[in-house]
Amino acid sequence: RQEVCAIASGEAERASDREEAQDIDIDDGGHDTESSHDDGKGLRTFGQGKTNQATKRGGARRQMAMRSRAGLQFPVHRFAKALKQGGYAKRLGPGGAVYITAVIEYVVAELLELAGNAAKDQNKKRIIPRHIQLAIRSDEELNKYMSNVTISGGGVIPNIHSQLLPRKGGPGKDGAMPMSQEF
Protein backbone atom coordinates (compact mmCIF):
# COMPACT_ATOMS: atom_id res chain seq x y z
CA ARG A 1 0.00 0.00 0.00
CA GLN A 2 3.00 2.29 0.37
CA GLU A 3 3.39 2.09 -3.39
CA VAL A 4 0.05 3.89 -3.73
CA CYS A 5 1.50 7.09 -2.34
CA ALA A 6 4.46 6.93 -4.71
CA ILE A 7 2.25 6.11 -7.69
CA ALA A 8 -0.30 8.81 -6.95
CA SER A 9 2.45 11.32 -6.21
CA GLY A 10 4.08 10.56 -9.54
CA GLU A 11 0.76 10.90 -11.35
CA ALA A 12 0.09 14.24 -9.68
CA GLU A 13 3.52 15.53 -10.65
CA ARG A 14 3.14 14.31 -14.23
CA ALA A 15 -0.31 15.89 -14.44
CA SER A 16 0.98 19.26 -13.24
CA ASP A 17 3.97 19.01 -15.62
CA ARG A 18 1.66 18.20 -18.53
CA GLU A 19 -0.62 21.06 -17.52
CA GLU A 20 2.25 23.50 -17.83
CA ALA A 21 3.70 21.94 -20.98
CA GLN A 22 0.50 21.62 -23.04
CA ASP A 23 -1.89 24.27 -24.25
CA ILE A 24 -5.01 22.42 -23.15
CA ASP A 25 -7.67 23.67 -20.75
CA ILE A 26 -8.96 21.52 -17.92
CA ASP A 27 -12.55 20.34 -18.26
CA ASP A 28 -13.96 20.66 -14.76
CA GLY A 29 -17.40 19.28 -15.38
CA GLY A 30 -18.85 22.02 -17.54
CA HIS A 31 -17.88 25.03 -15.45
CA ASP A 32 -16.13 27.81 -17.28
CA THR A 33 -12.85 28.69 -15.68
CA GLU A 34 -10.56 31.55 -16.35
CA SER A 35 -7.10 30.56 -17.40
CA SER A 36 -4.01 32.51 -18.29
CA HIS A 37 -2.04 32.86 -21.49
CA ASP A 38 1.11 34.58 -22.62
CA ASP A 39 0.44 37.66 -24.75
CA GLY A 40 3.79 37.37 -26.53
CA LYS A 41 5.44 40.13 -24.51
CA GLY A 42 6.29 37.94 -21.54
CA LEU A 43 3.20 39.10 -19.64
CA ARG A 44 0.49 36.71 -18.59
CA THR A 45 -3.07 37.89 -18.90
CA PHE A 46 -6.19 36.28 -17.49
CA GLY A 47 -9.67 35.62 -18.77
CA GLN A 48 -9.15 34.61 -22.37
CA GLY A 49 -7.77 31.09 -21.90
CA LYS A 50 -4.71 29.52 -23.43
CA THR A 51 -4.32 29.68 -27.16
CA ASN A 52 -2.43 27.38 -29.44
CA GLN A 53 -1.71 27.18 -33.14
CA ALA A 54 -4.94 25.30 -33.88
CA THR A 55 -7.11 28.09 -32.48
CA LYS A 56 -5.11 30.77 -34.24
CA ARG A 57 -5.75 28.98 -37.54
CA GLY A 58 -9.45 28.72 -36.79
CA GLY A 59 -9.36 25.06 -35.79
CA ALA A 60 -11.41 23.53 -33.01
CA ARG A 61 -10.12 23.87 -29.49
CA ARG A 62 -9.74 20.55 -27.69
CA GLN A 63 -10.48 20.29 -23.99
CA MET A 64 -9.19 17.35 -22.01
CA ALA A 65 -10.50 16.28 -18.63
CA MET A 66 -8.10 16.21 -15.70
CA ARG A 67 -8.89 12.55 -15.02
CA SER A 68 -7.91 11.46 -18.53
CA ARG A 69 -4.74 13.54 -18.34
CA ALA A 70 -3.82 11.82 -15.06
CA GLY A 71 -4.80 8.40 -16.44
CA LEU A 72 -7.60 7.87 -13.91
CA GLN A 73 -11.15 6.58 -14.16
CA PHE A 74 -12.63 8.46 -11.20
CA PRO A 75 -13.65 12.12 -11.69
CA VAL A 76 -10.95 14.39 -10.27
CA HIS A 77 -13.18 17.49 -10.29
CA ARG A 78 -15.69 15.88 -7.91
CA PHE A 79 -12.97 15.11 -5.38
CA ALA A 80 -11.59 18.64 -5.80
CA LYS A 81 -15.06 20.06 -5.18
CA ALA A 82 -15.49 17.91 -2.06
CA LEU A 83 -12.08 18.98 -0.76
CA LYS A 84 -12.93 22.64 -1.31
CA GLN A 85 -16.33 22.35 0.35
CA GLY A 86 -14.87 20.40 3.27
CA GLY A 87 -12.86 23.42 4.34
CA TYR A 88 -9.71 21.42 5.03
CA ALA A 89 -7.44 24.21 3.79
CA LYS A 90 -7.71 27.77 2.57
CA ARG A 91 -6.10 26.95 -0.74
CA LEU A 92 -6.08 23.75 -2.76
CA GLY A 93 -3.76 22.87 -5.62
CA PRO A 94 -4.81 20.62 -8.49
CA GLY A 95 -2.25 17.98 -7.47
CA GLY A 96 -4.07 17.28 -4.20
CA ALA A 97 -7.28 16.32 -5.95
CA VAL A 98 -5.40 14.11 -8.42
CA TYR A 99 -3.53 12.43 -5.56
CA ILE A 100 -6.58 11.63 -3.44
CA THR A 101 -8.48 10.45 -6.53
CA ALA A 102 -5.64 8.09 -7.45
CA VAL A 103 -5.49 6.65 -3.92
CA ILE A 104 -9.24 6.07 -3.70
CA GLU A 105 -9.32 4.54 -7.19
CA TYR A 106 -6.52 2.14 -6.22
CA VAL A 107 -8.26 1.01 -3.01
CA VAL A 108 -11.56 0.49 -4.84
CA ALA A 109 -9.86 -1.48 -7.63
CA GLU A 110 -8.10 -3.67 -5.07
CA LEU A 111 -11.36 -4.30 -3.20
CA LEU A 112 -13.29 -5.10 -6.38
CA GLU A 113 -10.60 -7.51 -7.53
CA LEU A 114 -10.71 -9.43 -4.25
CA ALA A 115 -14.53 -9.38 -4.15
CA GLY A 116 -14.64 -10.63 -7.75
CA ASN A 117 -12.35 -13.50 -6.82
CA ALA A 118 -14.61 -14.35 -3.87
CA ALA A 119 -17.66 -14.34 -6.16
CA LYS A 120 -15.84 -16.54 -8.69
CA ASP A 121 -14.92 -19.01 -5.94
CA GLN A 122 -18.63 -19.43 -5.19
CA ASN A 123 -19.48 -19.70 -8.92
CA LYS A 124 -21.40 -16.42 -8.91
CA LYS A 125 -21.37 -13.75 -11.59
CA ARG A 126 -22.46 -10.86 -9.37
CA ILE A 127 -20.66 -9.32 -6.44
CA ILE A 128 -22.91 -9.14 -3.39
CA PRO A 129 -22.17 -7.64 0.04
CA ARG A 130 -21.12 -11.06 1.31
CA HIS A 131 -18.30 -11.16 -1.26
CA ILE A 132 -17.14 -7.69 -0.25
CA GLN A 133 -17.14 -8.75 3.41
CA LEU A 134 -15.11 -11.87 2.60
CA ALA A 135 -12.68 -9.83 0.51
CA ILE A 136 -12.09 -7.24 3.24
CA ARG A 137 -11.73 -9.71 6.09
CA SER A 138 -9.43 -12.04 4.14
CA ASP A 139 -6.95 -9.27 3.29
CA GLU A 140 -4.80 -8.22 6.24
CA GLU A 141 -4.35 -4.56 5.25
CA LEU A 142 -7.94 -3.96 4.16
CA ASN A 143 -9.16 -5.62 7.36
CA LYS A 144 -6.98 -3.30 9.44
CA TYR A 145 -8.14 -0.25 7.46
CA MET A 146 -11.83 -1.19 7.71
CA SER A 147 -11.80 -2.80 11.14
CA ASN A 148 -14.63 -0.60 12.45
CA VAL A 149 -16.80 -0.96 9.33
CA THR A 150 -20.01 -3.00 9.40
CA ILE A 151 -21.22 -4.17 6.01
CA SER A 152 -24.97 -4.65 5.86
CA GLY A 153 -25.73 -8.11 4.52
CA GLY A 154 -22.10 -9.14 4.77
CA GLY A 155 -22.55 -11.87 7.35
CA VAL A 156 -19.70 -13.16 9.47
CA ILE A 157 -16.42 -14.82 8.64
CA PRO A 158 -16.54 -18.59 9.12
CA ASN A 159 -14.26 -19.40 12.04
CA ILE A 160 -14.25 -22.25 14.53
CA HIS A 161 -11.92 -21.94 17.48
CA SER A 162 -9.26 -24.66 17.47
CA GLN A 163 -10.15 -25.82 20.98
CA LEU A 164 -13.70 -26.56 19.90
CA LEU A 165 -12.61 -28.93 17.14
CA PRO A 166 -12.42 -32.67 17.95
CA ARG A 167 -8.96 -34.02 18.69
CA LYS A 168 -7.30 -35.91 15.89
CA GLY A 169 -5.14 -38.00 18.26
CA GLY A 170 -5.97 -41.70 18.43
CA PRO A 171 -5.87 -43.88 21.50
CA GLY A 172 -3.62 -42.94 24.43
CA LYS A 173 -0.29 -44.49 25.35
CA ASP A 174 -1.86 -47.55 26.90
CA GLY A 175 -4.19 -48.22 23.97
CA ALA A 176 -7.34 -46.96 25.73
CA MET A 177 -9.34 -43.98 24.58
CA PRO A 178 -8.73 -40.86 26.66
CA MET A 179 -11.53 -40.01 29.03
CA SER A 180 -13.44 -36.82 28.63
CA GLN A 181 -12.83 -35.92 32.25
CA GLU A 182 -9.70 -36.74 34.08
CA PHE A 183 -9.83 -37.25 37.85
GIQUI-V557765 format. One line per field, one symbol per residue. psi: psi as a letter, one per 20 degrees, with the letter a starting at -180 (. if undefined). A space follows every 10 residues. Layout:
# GIQUI-V557765
psi: ???
This chain:
# GIQUI-V557765
psi: ihhgggghgh hgghghghhh hqmpqpolki ppqprqrpji jjqpqqhhrq qahhhhijrq ppqpqhhhhi krhqohhhhg ghhghhkhrh qprhhghggh ggghhggggg ghghhhhhhh hjlqiqprhg hgghgghhpg ghgghkhjpp opjharpppp qhiiqqqiqb qahjiqqqqh pp.
